[in-house]
Amino acid sequence: MRVNRILLASVLVAVALVIQVSVLARLHLPGAVPDLLLLTVLGLAMVYGHVGGALIGFGAGLLADLAPPADHAAGRYALVLCVIGYCAGLMKPENGRLKSATGPMLTVVVAAIGSTLLYAGVGALVGDTAARHVGLPGLMFTAALYDLLLAPFVVPGIMALARRAENDPLADSTSAAKKSADISSGWISTGTGLKIGGQRGGLGGLKTKARARTTRVGRIKGVKRL
């Protein structure tokens, strides 16, 4: 990944995690907690593609696994967000622009439900049966509802920041300098376009005129010019 992508993703993931742990988790809403970290990964993945989405999802999930208060095995949420980021990156449009908001909203709903199911499935593999006591259907419904309500305020802004970070000023200046060098080399190799001596006898005519002027000056001064 490029340096600007890594820096932007790190800042956005850190901010999203702080807000989710310190604000959203303290609202005590019924059912699931609004997953701002998931929305951040989705927004970045739909701009950077499946590889970038998988890497960002793994890093964000691992950070969430290690951040207090962590009550589950480390790497569990990292696996979930890695898979979600990869799948969301496959929804990246070819031209980088989304034609409508229907696709991202459907992606948010599917990602909210899929992450809840995947998290519960990984928990069942490691012996965590907390999802059975909470009620998995209600958890999936509230997760999809909260994330869908929060998505219009988060996902478009994150995607806009990611697209803006793609316009690297250093890369632009390098390409501009390269273009200038190519133009300069072409200018030198092809000439300036002035037809001095471009036709036959043109350069000879200039030399003849210069010699005539020199002879005239020599005659005026009384010096013979050979």
Phi, psi and chi 1 to 4 in degrees:
 res  aa     phi    psi   chi1   chi2   chi3   chi4
   1 MET       -  151.2  -68.3 -179.5   64.8      -
   2 ARG   -74.1  160.6  -64.8  163.4   57.2  179.8
   3 VAL   -65.3  -41.5  176.9      -      -      -
   4 ASN   -65.6  -32.6   54.1   -8.9      -      -
   5 ARG   -66.2  -43.7  -69.4 -173.9  177.7 -174.4
   6 ILE   -64.3  -44.3  -64.2  174.5      -      -
   7 LEU   -64.6  -46.4  -67.2  177.1      -      -
   8 LEU   -64.2  -44.8  179.0   63.3      -      -
   9 ALA   -63.4  -39.1      -      -      -      -
  10 SER   -64.2  -44.4  -58.9      -      -      -
  11 VAL   -65.1  -46.2  172.4      -      -      -
  12 LEU   -65.5  -40.8  -68.3  177.4      -      -
  13 VAL   -65.8  -43.0  165.5      -      -      -
  14 ALA   -63.4  -43.6      -      -      -      -
  15 VAL   -64.5  -43.6  172.5      -      -      -
  16 ALA   -63.2  -39.7      -      -      -      -
  17 LEU   -67.2  -41.2 -177.4   60.7      -      -
  18 VAL   -63.3  -44.6  170.3      -      -      -
  19 ILE   -65.3  -39.3  -65.3  176.1      -      -
  20 GLN   -67.5  -41.4 -178.6  169.6  -26.4      -
  21 VAL   -76.3  -40.9  172.0      -      -      -
  22 SER   -89.8  -22.2   60.3      -      -      -
  23 VAL  -117.4  -61.0  178.3      -      -      -
  24 LEU   -66.1  -38.1  -61.6  178.8      -      -
  25 ALA   -69.6  -20.1      -      -      -      -
  26 ARG   -91.5   -0.7  -62.2  177.7 -177.1  -87.8
  27 LEU   -75.2  -22.7  -64.1  177.9      -      -
  28 HIS    55.5   49.1  -59.5  -68.7      -      -
  29 LEU   -73.8  151.4  -62.9  173.7      -      -
  30 PRO   -66.8  136.6   21.2  -31.7      -      -
  31 GLY    86.6 -132.5      -      -      -      -
  32 ALA   -80.9  171.2      -      -      -      -
  33 VAL   -99.3  134.6  176.7      -      -      -
  34 PRO   -54.9  125.8  -25.1   34.3      -      -
  35 ASP   -96.8   87.0 -159.1  -20.0      -      -
  36 LEU   -68.6  -31.1 -175.8   60.6      -      -
  37 LEU   -66.1  -38.6 -166.4   61.8      -      -
  38 LEU   -64.4  -42.7  173.7   65.2      -      -
  39 LEU   -64.6  -36.0  -63.1  178.2      -      -
  40 THR   -64.4  -43.8  -57.3      -      -      -
  41 VAL   -63.9  -39.5  172.4      -      -      -
  42 LEU   -64.0  -45.8  -69.2  178.1      -      -
  43 GLY   -61.3  -42.3      -      -      -      -
  44 LEU   -71.2  -37.1  -66.4  173.8      -      -
  45 ALA   -67.2  -34.6      -      -      -      -
  46 MET   -75.6   -4.5  -76.3 -172.3  -74.8      -
  47 VAL  -108.1  -40.9  176.1      -      -      -
  48 TYR   -89.8  -13.2  -65.2  153.7      -      -
  49 GLY    95.6 -178.5      -      -      -      -
  50 HIS   -71.7  -35.4   58.1  -77.4      -      -
  51 VAL   -69.3  -49.6  176.3      -      -      -
  52 GLY   -62.7  -38.0      -      -      -      -
  53 GLY   -64.2  -39.7      -      -      -      -
  54 ALA   -66.0  -42.4      -      -      -      -
  55 LEU   -66.9  -43.9  -66.4  174.9      -      -
  56 ILE   -66.0  -40.8  -65.7  172.0      -      -
  57 GLY   -62.8  -40.9      -      -      -      -
  58 PHE   -65.1  -45.4  179.1   80.1      -      -
  59 GLY   -64.2  -42.4      -      -      -      -
  60 ALA   -65.6  -42.2      -      -      -      -
  61 GLY   -66.1  -38.6      -      -      -      -
  62 LEU   -66.2  -38.4 -173.8   60.7      -      -
  63 LEU   -64.8  -39.1 -173.1   62.2      -      -
  64 ALA   -67.9  -33.4      -      -      -      -
  65 ASP   -66.4  -33.8  -71.4  -27.9      -      -
  66 LEU   -91.6  -17.2  -60.2  177.4      -      -
  67 ALA   -75.1  137.9      -      -      -      -
  68 PRO   -73.9  148.9   24.7  -30.8      -      -
  69 PRO   -90.5  104.4   28.9  -28.2      -      -
  70 ALA   -89.4  118.8      -      -      -      -
  71 ASP  -116.9   24.7   55.2   -7.6      -      -
  72 HIS  -140.7  173.3   55.3  -89.0      -      -
  73 ALA   -68.7  140.2      -      -      -      -
  74 ALA   -67.2  135.4      -      -      -      -
  75 GLY    98.0   -9.1      -      -      -      -
  76 ARG   -69.7  -51.7 -179.6  175.9  170.5 -176.8
  77 TYR   -74.7  -23.9 -158.2   48.4      -      -
  78 ALA   -64.6  -40.3      -      -      -      -
  79 LEU   -65.2  -41.3  175.1   61.6      -      -
  80 VAL   -63.3  -50.5  172.5      -      -      -
  81 LEU   -70.7  -26.8  -73.6 -173.2      -      -
  82 CYS   -65.2  -44.9 -179.6      -      -      -
  83 VAL   -67.3  -43.1  175.0      -      -      -
  84 ILE   -64.3  -42.7  -64.8  -62.4      -      -
  85 GLY   -63.8  -38.2      -      -      -      -
  86 TYR   -65.6  -46.8 -180.0   86.2      -      -
  87 CYS   -66.2  -38.8  -64.9      -      -      -
  88 ALA   -68.4  -32.0      -      -      -      -
  89 GLY   -66.1  -23.4      -      -      -      -
  90 LEU   -70.5  -15.5  -62.5  176.0      -      -
  91 MET   -86.4    3.4  -59.0  -62.9  -64.2      -
  92 LYS   -64.0  127.1  175.3 -173.9  175.7 -178.2
  93 PRO   -70.7  155.8   24.8  -32.6      -      -
  94 GLU   -67.1  -38.5  -64.8 -179.1   -2.2      -
  95 ASN   -90.1    0.7   56.8   -3.8      -      -
  96 GLY    80.7    0.6      -      -      -      -
  97 ARG  -118.6  135.9  -62.3  -71.2  179.6  179.5
  98 LEU   -90.9  133.9  -63.2  172.1      -      -
  99 LYS   -78.1  -29.7  -63.1 -178.7  179.4  179.3
 100 SER  -150.3  170.3   65.3      -      -      -
 101 ALA   -89.9   -0.8      -      -      -      -
 102 THR   -66.8  -45.0  -55.5      -      -      -
 103 GLY   -60.0  -51.6      -      -      -      -
 104 PRO   -61.3  -36.8  -26.3   34.7      -      -
 105 MET   -66.8  -41.2  -67.3  -60.5  102.8      -
 106 LEU   -64.5  -37.3  -70.3  176.7      -      -
 107 THR   -62.9  -39.4  -56.4      -      -      -
 108 VAL   -64.2  -44.8  169.3      -      -      -
 109 VAL   -63.7  -47.7  173.4      -      -      -
 110 VAL   -63.5  -39.7  173.4      -      -      -
 111 ALA   -67.5  -38.9      -      -      -      -
 112 ALA   -64.6  -45.3      -      -      -      -
 113 ILE   -69.4  -43.9  -62.8  175.6      -      -
 114 GLY   -64.9  -39.8      -      -      -      -
 115 SER   -65.8  -36.9   62.2      -      -      -
 116 THR   -65.7  -45.1  -55.2      -      -      -
 117 LEU   -64.6  -43.5  -74.4  174.2      -      -
 118 LEU   -66.7  -39.0 -172.0   58.2      -      -
 119 TYR   -64.2  -43.1 -173.1   81.1      -      -
 120 ALA   -67.0  -37.3      -      -      -      -
 121 GLY   -66.5  -43.0      -      -      -      -
 122 VAL   -65.0  -37.1  175.4      -      -      -
 123 GLY   -64.0  -38.2      -      -      -      -
 124 ALA   -65.6  -33.0      -      -      -      -
 125 LEU   -68.0  -32.8  -67.9  177.1      -      -
 126 VAL   -97.3    7.0  -63.4      -      -      -
 127 GLY    92.1   13.7      -      -      -      -
 128 ASP   -94.8  114.6 -173.6    2.2      -      -
 129 THR  -110.7   27.4   58.8      -      -      -
 130 ALA   -67.9  -30.7      -      -      -      -
 131 ALA   -65.1  -27.4      -      -      -      -
 132 ARG   -68.3  -36.8  -61.9  178.5 -177.1  177.1
 133 HIS   -77.1  -30.4  -55.1  -72.8      -      -
 134 VAL   -75.4  -37.0  175.7      -      -      -
 135 GLY   102.4   99.2      -      -      -      -
 136 LEU   -66.5  -41.8 -169.2   57.9      -      -
 137 PRO   -60.2  -45.1  -24.1   34.8      -      -
 138 GLY   -65.0  -33.7      -      -      -      -
 139 LEU   -67.8  -41.2 -159.8   61.9      -      -
 140 MET   -66.7  -40.9  -70.6 -170.9  -62.1      -
 141 PHE   -64.8  -47.2  175.2   76.0      -      -
 142 THR   -68.6  -35.2   53.4      -      -      -
 143 ALA   -63.6  -45.3      -      -      -      -
 144 ALA   -65.4  -39.3      -      -      -      -
 145 LEU   -67.0  -48.2  178.3   61.6      -      -
 146 TYR   -65.1  -43.7  -64.0  154.0      -      -
 147 ASP   -67.7  -34.8  -68.3  -12.7      -      -
 148 LEU   -68.9  -36.1 -172.7   60.2      -      -
 149 LEU   -71.9  -32.0  -67.2  175.9      -      -
 150 LEU   -85.2  -22.3 -169.0   60.3      -      -
 151 ALA   -60.6  -43.4      -      -      -      -
 152 PRO   -61.3  -21.1  -23.2   33.8      -      -
 153 PHE   -93.8   -8.8  -55.4   98.8      -      -
 154 VAL  -118.5  -54.0  177.4      -      -      -
 155 VAL   -62.6  -46.9  176.3      -      -      -
 156 PRO   -61.4  -39.3  -22.6   34.2      -      -
 157 GLY   -65.3  -40.6      -      -      -      -
 158 ILE   -67.1  -40.5  -69.5  177.0      -      -
 159 MET   -65.6  -37.4  -65.9 -179.0   67.7      -
 160 ALA   -65.8  -41.9      -      -      -      -
 161 LEU   -64.1  -39.7  -72.5  174.8      -      -
 162 ALA   -65.9  -40.4      -      -      -      -
 163 ARG   -66.5  -38.0  -68.7 -166.2 -169.8  100.8
 164 ARG   -67.9  -35.2 -172.7  172.8 -177.8  178.8
 165 ALA   -69.7  -20.2      -      -      -      -
 166 GLU   -67.7  -26.4  -73.7  -65.0  -76.2      -
 167 ASN   -81.5   85.1  -60.7  -33.9      -      -
 168 ASP   -77.9  116.5 -168.7   -1.3      -      -
 169 PRO   -60.4  -35.6  -20.0   31.2      -      -
 170 LEU   -66.1  -42.0 -177.3   59.1      -      -
 171 ALA   -66.4  -37.6      -      -      -      -
 172 ASP   -64.8  -42.8  -66.8  -18.7      -      -
 173 SER   -67.1  -35.1   61.8      -      -      -
 174 THR   -65.8  -43.5  -56.2      -      -      -
 175 SER   -66.0  -36.4   61.2      -      -      -
 176 ALA   -66.3  -40.8      -      -      -      -
 177 ALA   -64.8  -38.4      -      -      -      -
 178 LYS   -65.7  -40.8 -175.2  176.9  179.8 -179.4
 179 LYS   -64.0  -40.7 -178.1 -176.6  -72.0 -173.6
 180 SER   -63.2  -39.9  -60.1      -      -      -
 181 ALA   -64.9  -39.6      -      -      -      -
 182 ASP   -65.4  -41.0  -66.2  -21.4      -      -
 183 ILE   -64.3  -41.6  -66.4  174.0      -      -
 184 SER   -63.7  -43.4  -59.7      -      -      -
 185 SER   -65.9  -38.3   60.4      -      -      -
 186 GLY   -66.4  -37.5      -      -      -      -
 187 TRP   -62.4  -43.0 -179.4  -92.4      -      -
 188 ILE   -69.3  -40.4  -66.8  173.1      -      -
 189 SER   -73.1  -33.4   60.6      -      -      -
 190 THR   -95.5  -11.3   58.0      -      -      -
 191 GLY    92.1  173.3      -      -      -      -
 192 THR   -85.2  -10.1   59.1      -      -      -
 193 GLY    96.0   -7.5      -      -      -      -
 194 LEU   -77.2  135.3  -63.8  177.2      -      -
 195 LYS   -92.3   56.0  -63.8 -177.6  178.7 -179.9
 196 ILE   -87.1  109.6  -60.2  177.1      -      -
 197 GLY    77.1   10.0      -      -      -      -
 198 GLY   -72.1  -30.9      -      -      -      -
 199 GLN   -94.8  161.6  -60.0  177.0   -8.3      -
 200 ARG   -69.5  133.5  -72.2 -172.4  176.1 -179.4
 201 GLY    84.9   -5.8      -      -      -      -
 202 GLY   -65.9  -50.3      -      -      -      -
 203 LEU   -68.1  -36.7 -175.0   57.5      -      -
 204 GLY   -64.5  -37.2      -      -      -      -
 205 GLY   -63.6  -39.3      -      -      -      -
 206 LEU   -65.4  -40.7  -68.5  177.2      -      -
 207 LYS   -64.6  -38.5  -70.3 -177.7  178.0  179.3
 208 THR   -64.8  -42.4  -56.9      -      -      -
 209 LYS   -64.1  -41.0  -68.1  179.8 -179.0  179.9
 210 ALA   -64.8  -40.1      -      -      -      -
 211 ARG   -66.8  -37.4 -172.9  177.9  -60.1  171.4
 212 ALA   -65.1  -41.9      -      -      -      -
 213 ARG   -63.1  -40.5  -68.5  177.6 -178.1  175.5
 214 THR   -65.1  -41.7  -54.1      -      -      -
 215 THR   -62.6  -40.2  -55.2      -      -      -
 216 ARG   -64.0  -42.4 -174.9  179.7  -59.0  172.5
 217 VAL   -64.4  -38.1  173.0      -      -      -
 218 GLY   -65.0  -39.9      -      -      -      -
 219 ARG   -67.2  -35.9  -70.8  177.0 -179.1  175.6
 220 ILE   -65.0  -38.1  -66.6  173.4      -      -
 221 LYS   -83.6   -8.6  -67.5 -176.6  178.3 -179.9
 222 GLY    80.8   21.5      -      -      -      -
 223 VAL  -112.8  129.0  178.5      -      -      -
 224 LYS   -80.6  131.6 -173.3  176.5  179.6 -178.5
 225 ARG  -107.2  121.0  -61.7  -75.4 -178.0  177.4
 226 LEU   -83.1      -  -63.5  178.1      -      -
